[in-house]
Amino acid sequence: MLKRMILAALATAFVAAFALPVQIAPAAAEGASCKQAAKAKYADDRKARRAYKKECKTAYKATQKA
């Protein structure tokens, strides 16, 4: 019984870890390009990925001018 409960808790934690979205901010993705960061954050949504990439590029250019 205890073994089943431990395995069920482990399986639940494993599924929950993959279900949570990954949040990547432009500053956190310094080594990655805006395209790679957008693909990591929005793997399934092409429109959101494009909008994020555009915002990321704008933020990057603003930091380069300053």
N, C-alpha and C positions, 0 to 999 in steps of 0.2 A: 504494500500500500504506500509506504513512504517513498519507495523507488519510483512508483508511478507519479506521485505528486512532484517529485524533484524533476523528473523528465518532462512533465507537463509544464512546469514553471520555466524550465530551460527552453522548451520549444516556443512558449509564448514570448519569452524575452528575445529569442532569435527572430521571430516573425515581426515583433514590434520594432526591432532595430532596423530592419529593411523597409518598414512601412513609413518611418519618419522621414520627412523631406530634409534634404541637405541644403543649408543656407550658406551661400558663399557671397560675401560682399566684395565690391571691387577692390577695396584695400586689402582684404584677406587673400585675394588671388593675385598677389604681386608677381609671382613667377610665371603665371599663366597669362595667356593673351585673353582679350575680352571674349573672343570666340570660344575658347576653351572653357572659360568661366561660365559663359552663358549655356553651353552644352551640358556642363556639370549640374547647373542649377535647374534648368528646364530641359530635361532630356526628351520629353514627349510633346511639348508644346512649341511648335515652330514660331508662331506669332509672338509669344512671350519671349522666346529666345532672341528674336530679332530686336524687340524693344529693349531688352536688357543689354544686348550688345551695343546698341546705339547710345544708351545712357552711360554705359561703361566707357565708351570711346570719348564721349563729351566730358565726363569727369576726368579722364586721363589727360585730355588735351588742356583742360583748365589747370591741372596741377603742373603741367609742363611749362605753361606760360608764366606762372607765378614764381 
